Amino acid sequence: MEFGRLSDLIRAELEIPDNLLVLSGIALGCGNPGHPANRPRSLRRSIQEVVRFKEL
């Protein structure tokens, strides 16, 4: 079952309001730090600004 079909269940269980997105990402493989595609770095907000941890 794809993640999208679980959206309502995840929102209800984790009390995520409709104005926030539910995202998931998976990276596969081994990183190559020397590859040119891995050189650019973007500015990112701190984890405290974008993540809320909830004990289950």
C-alpha positions as a Markdown table, in Angstrom:
| # | Residue | x | y | z |
|---|---|---|---|---|
| 1 | Met | 0.0 | 0.0 | 0.0 |
| 2 | Glu | 1.4 | 3.4 | -0.9 |
| 3 | Phe | 2.0 | 6.0 | 1.7 |
| 4 | Gly | -0.7 | 8.4 | 0.4 |
| 5 | Arg | -3.5 | 5.9 | 1.3 |
| 6 | Leu | -2.4 | 6.1 | 4.9 |
| 7 | Ser | -2.5 | 9.9 | 5.0 |
| 8 | Asp | -5.8 | 10.2 | 7.0 |
| 9 | Leu | -4.7 | 7.5 | 9.5 |
| 10 | Ile | -1.3 | 9.2 | 10.0 |
| 11 | Arg | -2.8 | 12.6 | 10.4 |
| 12 | Ala | -5.3 | 11.4 | 13.0 |
| 13 | Glu | -2.8 | 9.3 | 15.0 |
| 14 | Leu | -0.1 | 12.0 | 15.1 |
| 15 | Glu | -2.6 | 15.0 | 15.3 |
| 16 | Ile | -1.3 | 16.6 | 12.1 |
| 17 | Pro | -3.5 | 19.5 | 11.0 |
| 18 | Asp | -4.5 | 19.8 | 7.3 |
| 19 | Asn | -2.4 | 22.9 | 6.8 |
| 20 | Leu | 0.8 | 20.8 | 7.2 |
| 21 | Leu | 2.2 | 18.2 | 4.7 |
| 22 | Val | 3.0 | 14.6 | 5.5 |
| 23 | Leu | 6.2 | 13.7 | 3.6 |
| 24 | Ser | 8.3 | 10.7 | 3.5 |
| 25 | Gly | 11.6 | 10.0 | 1.7 |
| 26 | Ile | 13.9 | 7.0 | 1.2 |
| 27 | Ala | 17.5 | 7.1 | 0.0 |
| 28 | Leu | 19.0 | 4.0 | -1.5 |
| 29 | Gly | 22.6 | 3.2 | -2.4 |
| 30 | Cys | 25.9 | 4.4 | -1.2 |
| 31 | Gly | 26.9 | 8.1 | -1.2 |
| 32 | Asn | 29.9 | 9.3 | -3.2 |
| 33 | Pro | 31.2 | 12.5 | -1.5 |
| 34 | Gly | 33.5 | 13.2 | -4.4 |
| 35 | His | 30.8 | 13.3 | -7.1 |
| 36 | Pro | 30.0 | 16.8 | -8.4 |
| 37 | Ala | 26.3 | 16.3 | -7.7 |
| 38 | Asn | 27.0 | 16.1 | -4.0 |
| 39 | Arg | 28.9 | 19.4 | -3.7 |
| 40 | Pro | 26.1 | 21.9 | -3.6 |
| 41 | Arg | 24.7 | 22.7 | -0.2 |
| 42 | Ser | 21.4 | 24.5 | 0.5 |
| 43 | Leu | 20.5 | 26.5 | 3.6 |
| 44 | Arg | 18.2 | 24.5 | 5.9 |
| 45 | Arg | 16.1 | 25.3 | 8.9 |
| 46 | Ser | 17.0 | 23.6 | 12.1 |
| 47 | Ile | 15.4 | 20.3 | 13.0 |
| 48 | Gln | 13.8 | 22.0 | 16.0 |
| 49 | Glu | 11.9 | 24.3 | 13.6 |
| 50 | Val | 10.5 | 21.6 | 11.3 |
| 51 | Val | 10.1 | 18.4 | 13.4 |
| 52 | Arg | 7.9 | 17.7 | 16.3 |
| 53 | Phe | 8.7 | 14.4 | 18.1 |
| 54 | Lys | 5.8 | 12.5 | 19.7 |
| 55 | Glu | 6.1 | 9.5 | 21.9 |
| 56 | Leu | 3.8 | 6.7 | 21.0 |
